[in-house]
Amino acid sequence: MNSNLRHEDILMKVRNKLNLDSIKLWLQPYYIEGTGSNEDTLKDLALNFSKELKLDSASILTVLRDLQANAIEKISSREKFQKTGIATLKIRVSANHREAACVHSIEISLSENGRDLKQALAKKLDVDPIRLKLISNGQVLKDDSQLCSQSIRNGMQLMALQLDESHSDFQAVEKRQTYLNSVKADAQLLACRRNDNNISYLQVADQSGKVLNLPKEEAEALSVAMALNEKGRAALKSEDYSLALLFFLESEKEFSQCNSTLLKSVDNYALLNLDIVWCYLCLRSVSHLPDAEQRLKKCEENFHSSYGTNLERLISLKGTTGNERALFFRLHLLQAIVSYHLGKSDVAKSLIQRADNEYKTLAVDDASLCQVIEVGYTAPEARLALRATNGNVAHAVAMIEKKRKEKEELRQKEIFERQLGLCKDGRQFVNVNAYNLLTNSMGFPPQLAAAALRLSNNATPLAIQMLQDQEGVLLEEVERFSITKKSKMEVIRQLADMGFDFKLIKSVLKKCKWNTHKAIEYLTQGNHLDRADDSSSSSDDSSKTSAMRRKEEDDAFGRLTEGISSNDEDHLDLTLVLEASFLKEYKELLYLDQGTSSIAGQ
């Protein structure tokens, strides 16, 4: 078992016993003013506790000394703060799941700002301050705001994240801004923007994969939130828990701008709190963050909203609960660990046993995994399919094939939607189902049906009315839409043959939305020629600006998607190796292991 975790276990039990017996280690007979600690009394207390807690007295004595020293230090810092206004803050510098965190005391005035505190800590750690991020109550401290305005109080314990200096992405942007802020800037740039194929750079879809049509402000906030969330998951996959936590906390800020009804449509928000607490645990800080229990409660509520109380909504969407059960396993494991650190032993035992039972059904057999991979599928595909089919290799292969087919069908549908065109509102493509209704079921001409849906923004009743009463308008829309790049050049050549200037033609056609008849009328009206000619140069400038903007967007998209899996179920592909390790540790702490374990040897 991890020695630091064992020490925390003894610390928790001793602290609870002291509180239960109302023993104050900073008062007599345990501490004598002017003399110091009464060692003999502490040793007697350690022996008494040893019999009741069934722990060795030497370990208990060490813990009693630490608790007494901390109590005396708190009293001293409180008195100093009252006299001088200088606060003492404890900052826990997190490591990772393999190492212990260290705690540093920093004395500072609360009128100083976040940057001053960061610099003071950086000096103690001998690192560049740019590599540090300070967190209090789940919020990253702002560099330019006073500590008192950020709810920092004397005696508080904060968490410090130390970004890995070898992180290549971090090094690339270190001179101008942090990696996190550059990602956020890219996400904000791309929100609600479309590429050359008229597809949104950042698409927001519900649990069934359907792209959501949202108001611009909400779409922007949700797009940025989900982009930051995906970068956090990528960092999580590479075990860069400090960077992952920063992305998740920034993502949470963006999610908070969306209404609660919308957040129920996407399961990313339900997963966010789970991911944040998982980072806490992997950074060995779960017992020092009081909001962990509340976050897990929020996660459980969101899971029930997204998937159904008994996963019925999930079954109706996917036909299986196999891979989402892995998320519930992680949730119950974290709930058990948090309950344990809060001293809720009985609750922790019940939850750890539940998590253990869930693990037994989720563990994937290595031989079966190899069989599926040898057929030609990827490890994530094989793991997800085996977990969803309870380890049946034949069923897993059939499921992978089915998913691939469905994904291809969805891709073809999206291609067809783009062929049908973007609606007048500029936010949605023509609905294929509505188009099929108008053409296959009602017999309207395909081109006119698509035109009606574009102009009506997919409002089928209005589209039907236009098809019946406004054929002229629809024919004009069909002409405008049918002009491809090739035919555009043909139209330009035809007008050039009539003696008009090439630049002027382009400008006029653009102004007339490529309606050839209107363009000819416009070109033949001499009083408009000068005005059109004036606009030709500005049109060229506009084209250059547009090209530069497009390159900027494409570059941002490349940076944003770097390291992010294209598999929409990547967040469900949990190997459960680290989870199994934590499960084993906490089972031992809770004395549930009786020499055997379902995860022995993991």
Secondary structure, DSSP 8 states (H G I E B T S, - for coil): --HHHHHHHHHHHHHHHHHHTT--TTSTTTEETTTEE-HHHHHHHHHHHHHHHT--HHHHHHHHHHHHHHHHHHHHHHHHHHHH-EEEEEEEE---TTS--EEEEEEEETTSBHHHHHHHHHHHHTS-GGGEEEEETTEE--TTSBTGGGT--TT-EEEEEE--TT-HHHHHHTTTS-HHHHHHHHHHHHTT-B-TTS-BSS--B-TTS-B----HHHHHHHHHHHHHHHHHHHHHHTT-HHHHHHHHHHHHHHHTTS-HHHHTT-THHHHHHHHHHHHHHHTT-GGG-TTHHHHHHHHHHHHHHHH-TTSHHHHHHHS--TTHHHHHHHHHHHHHHHHHHTT-HHHHHHHHHHHHHHHHHH---HHHHHHHHHHT--HHHHHHHHHHTTT-HHHHHHHHHHHHHHHHHHHHHHHHHHHH-B-TTSS-B--HHHHHIIIIIT---HHHHHHHHHHTTT-HHHHHHHHHH-HHHHHHHHHHHH--HHHHHHHHHHHHHTT--HHHHHHHHHHTTT-HHHHHHHHH-GGGHHHHHHHHHHHHHHHHHHHHHHHHHHHHHHHHHTT--S-TTGGG----HHHHHHHHHHHHHTT--SS--TTTT-
